[in-house]
Amino acid sequence: MTRIRTMILASFWILSAGCANTSVYVLDQAELIRVKVNQNITAKYDGWLLSDRAVDRVMNAKIKGVNLE
């Protein structure tokens, strides 16, 4: 029983701490468009087009040591 109570309290603490600085943004369907090579599109909003390659490189980037002062 104590183990379960500890797990519940730990889960609650983790969820509470995680929500303190987290924002949730809901995207409009028009904000996310799947495109293929040589496909022409008309964007409803200004913004950026990131290729799958660019997203993959960003998501898999390795963090290098930075001298923070």
C-alpha positions as a Markdown table, in Angstrom:
| # | Residue | x | y | z |
|---|---|---|---|---|
| 1 | Met | 0.0 | 0.0 | 0.0 |
| 2 | Thr | 2.8 | 2.4 | 0.8 |
| 3 | Arg | 4.5 | 1.7 | -2.5 |
| 4 | Ile | 1.3 | 2.5 | -4.4 |
| 5 | Arg | 0.8 | 5.7 | -2.4 |
| 6 | Thr | 4.4 | 6.7 | -3.2 |
| 7 | Met | 4.0 | 6.0 | -6.9 |
| 8 | Ile | 0.8 | 8.0 | -7.0 |
| 9 | Leu | 2.4 | 11.0 | -5.1 |
| 10 | Ala | 5.4 | 10.8 | -7.4 |
| 11 | Ser | 3.2 | 10.8 | -10.5 |
| 12 | Phe | 1.2 | 13.7 | -9.3 |
| 13 | Trp | 4.4 | 15.7 | -8.5 |
| 14 | Ile | 5.9 | 15.0 | -11.9 |
| 15 | Leu | 2.7 | 16.0 | -13.7 |
| 16 | Ser | 2.3 | 19.1 | -11.6 |
| 17 | Ala | 5.9 | 20.2 | -12.1 |
| 18 | Gly | 5.7 | 19.5 | -15.8 |
| 19 | Cys | 2.6 | 21.6 | -16.3 |
| 20 | Ala | 4.0 | 24.7 | -14.6 |
| 21 | Asn | 5.8 | 25.9 | -17.8 |
| 22 | Thr | 4.1 | 23.9 | -20.5 |
| 23 | Ser | 1.9 | 25.5 | -23.2 |
| 24 | Val | -0.4 | 23.6 | -25.5 |
| 25 | Tyr | -1.1 | 25.0 | -29.0 |
| 26 | Val | -3.9 | 23.7 | -31.2 |
| 27 | Leu | -3.1 | 23.9 | -34.9 |
| 28 | Asp | -5.7 | 24.6 | -37.5 |
| 29 | Gln | -5.8 | 22.0 | -40.2 |
| 30 | Ala | -4.7 | 24.6 | -42.7 |
| 31 | Glu | -1.5 | 25.2 | -40.7 |
| 32 | Leu | -0.2 | 21.7 | -41.3 |
| 33 | Ile | 0.0 | 20.6 | -44.9 |
| 34 | Arg | 1.7 | 17.5 | -46.3 |
| 35 | Val | 3.5 | 18.2 | -49.5 |
| 36 | Lys | 5.5 | 16.0 | -51.9 |
| 37 | Val | 8.4 | 16.9 | -54.2 |
| 38 | Asn | 7.4 | 19.1 | -57.1 |
| 39 | Gln | 3.9 | 19.7 | -55.7 |
| 40 | Asn | 2.6 | 23.3 | -55.8 |
| 41 | Ile | 0.7 | 24.6 | -52.8 |
| 42 | Thr | -1.0 | 27.9 | -51.8 |
| 43 | Ala | -0.5 | 28.6 | -48.2 |
| 44 | Lys | -3.3 | 30.1 | -46.2 |
| 45 | Tyr | -0.9 | 31.6 | -43.6 |
| 46 | Asp | 2.6 | 33.2 | -43.8 |
| 47 | Gly | 5.3 | 31.0 | -42.4 |
| 48 | Trp | 8.0 | 28.4 | -43.1 |
| 49 | Leu | 8.1 | 25.1 | -45.0 |
| 50 | Leu | 10.4 | 22.6 | -43.4 |
| 51 | Ser | 11.3 | 19.5 | -45.3 |
| 52 | Asp | 11.2 | 16.1 | -43.6 |
| 53 | Arg | 15.0 | 16.2 | -43.9 |
| 54 | Ala | 15.2 | 19.5 | -42.0 |
| 55 | Val | 12.9 | 18.3 | -39.2 |
| 56 | Asp | 14.8 | 15.0 | -38.9 |
| 57 | Arg | 18.1 | 16.9 | -38.6 |
| 58 | Val | 16.7 | 19.2 | -35.9 |
| 59 | Met | 15.0 | 16.4 | -33.9 |
| 60 | Asn | 18.1 | 14.3 | -34.0 |
| 61 | Ala | 20.6 | 17.1 | -33.3 |
| 62 | Lys | 23.2 | 16.4 | -30.7 |
| 63 | Ile | 23.8 | 19.1 | -28.1 |
| 64 | Lys | 27.4 | 20.2 | -27.9 |
| 65 | Gly | 28.9 | 21.7 | -24.7 |
| 66 | Val | 28.3 | 25.4 | -24.4 |
| 67 | Asn | 30.2 | 27.7 | -22.0 |
| 68 | Leu | 27.3 | 29.3 | -20.1 |
| 69 | Glu | 28.3 | 32.2 | -17.9 |
